[in-house]
Amino acid sequence: MNNHVGISGFAVYVPPYRVDLEAWCRWTGQPWDKTRAVVGRSFRMRGPEQSVYTMAATAVMRLIERYEIDPRRIGFLGLGTESSTDNSAGAVIVKGMLDDGLKALGLPPVNRYCEVPEVKHACLGGVYALKHALRYLALEADQDRCAIVVSADIAEYARGSSGEPTQGAGAVAMLIERNPKLLEIDLRNIGSASAYRAVDFRKPVLRNIIRGKLNCHFQDLPVFNGKYSTTCYIDETLHALNDMTRRMGREPAEFYRELDAVFMHRPYHRMPETSFAMSYLFGLASDGPEGRAELARYCERAGMDVDAVLAEMRSQPDILDLVRNGDIEADAYPLSIELSRAFRKSEEFSELVSEKMSLGAEIMKEIGNVYCAALPAWMAAGLEDAYFRGIDLTGGRVLAVGYGSGDAAEAMPMRVPAGWEQAAAKIGFEAALEPYQNLTRAQYESLHDTGNAEGLDAPDSGFVIESVGSSSNPKFSDEGIEYYRFVR
């Protein structure tokens, strides 16, 4: 078994249709200062000729070209998404588009002997697909094989809902290799956690079919409960991190202090900072006398009883009871939440939390919530940011934490290999944001509600939907099946 596996490259695609959140705040009467601080600056929307599959294929094609990958080496092509529109096929649709695009470029097709799984678990599907790819390479006998994982999603929320400013669309493709060039992932020590959460965040098919019939435009709108979802996110990531540090035989807070960079699932700007701050404080409760003494100092500053805080941190609340008891607005860890708010105002917070989460954080405010693609997008943005700023990450420790509502989380320890800069220089995250078209209010509302709008500039490269089949008879049937075209 080859344990030296990880990520050698990233490529990003986001649609050109941009909603400026400052303008959105004017349209909706929402406070811009709060929206900018908590959510970000803008989000992207998929266009009328686009789907999760076209975005995924465009990102993978960029990856192949940018890193000069021989398509015949690809033995695994995994798609992580919660935005599928076909309940049978998935990644093989992406493979079909790639083969057509590669042929147009005079290149060989993707290896015929290639696995093509699609993985779904809310925003964690891409991380699960990444784990499958890592295991594939760790066990694959053919030493020349590589894997590609693409995380792609379309986040849509009803207009007027609390989730509306956290929409987004995009795809991130990752090159997975032995002896990786960007991030070596400690496959043996990845931490996992899962628990059923009922009404955290769901997409019941029945609900969306009904909505589709009502408004003649199918939208994959979620059922969600914002405060409860935040509680679920924090609780599940805590458990995944506990499993990771247990596997590593490390004291949690001690390990967190050694990290050079932290990336977490990012539904909006503020959420990962809150989660990692809680993780650090919980880590202190498990770190022996020194850690508990540090925790006691923070409690004293906040005017809180450290013994009461420790008792809460060592408890095992059943989050699902909040649903059973009809109390989903309650905090499962109220004292810890209060302490984390006080901790956020301290100098230590800047050094131990926000500084470690600073790489790529500013540019991530431009793309919105891209579900499965949110974590890999931040990793790509962070590594490119470090390269542009001349920050030497060689040998550095990196932590990536994925999360999917419902609930499940994965905590992945990583190291940055020597020579990472050459691969980071090819990512092209910032370039992927250009060009763009700022939507007017009318264009935004029409694109959101109907799937189309007047005056949209068509994508100038990548894959688009050319037509949708409508035949349904005994001799030939293609009703609802998309046909694609490669734009160069």
Secondary structure as UniProt FT lines:
FT   STRAND          5..13
FT   STRAND          17..20
FT   HELIX           21..28
FT   HELIX           32..38
FT   STRAND          42..45
FT   TURN            48..49
FT   HELIX           52..66
FT   TURN            67..68
FT   HELIX           71..73
FT   STRAND          74..80
FT   HELIX           91..104
FT   TURN            105..106
FT   STRAND          118..119
FT   HELIX           122..124
FT   HELIX           125..139
FT   TURN            143..144
FT   STRAND          146..155
FT   TURN            159..160
FT   TURN            162..163
FT   HELIX           164..166
FT   STRAND          168..178
FT   STRAND          183..185
FT   HELIX           187..189
FT   STRAND          191..194
FT   STRAND          201..202
FT   HELIX           205..215
FT   STRAND          223..224
FT   HELIX           226..248
FT   HELIX           252..258
FT   STRAND          261..264
FT   HELIX           270..285
FT   HELIX           288..301
FT   TURN            302..303
FT   HELIX           306..313
FT   TURN            319..320
FT   HELIX           321..324
FT   TURN            325..326
FT   TURN            328..329
FT   HELIX           334..344
FT   HELIX           347..349
FT   HELIX           350..354
FT   TURN            355..357
FT   TURN            359..360
FT   HELIX           361..364
FT   TURN            365..367
FT   HELIX           371..373
FT   HELIX           374..388
FT   TURN            389..390
FT   TURN            394..395
FT   STRAND          397..404
FT   TURN            405..407
FT   STRAND          408..415
FT   TURN            418..419
FT   HELIX           420..424
FT   TURN            425..426
FT   HELIX           429..432
FT   STRAND          437..438
FT   HELIX           441..450
FT   TURN            454..455
FT   STRAND          462..468
FT   TURN            479..480
FT   STRAND          482..487
//
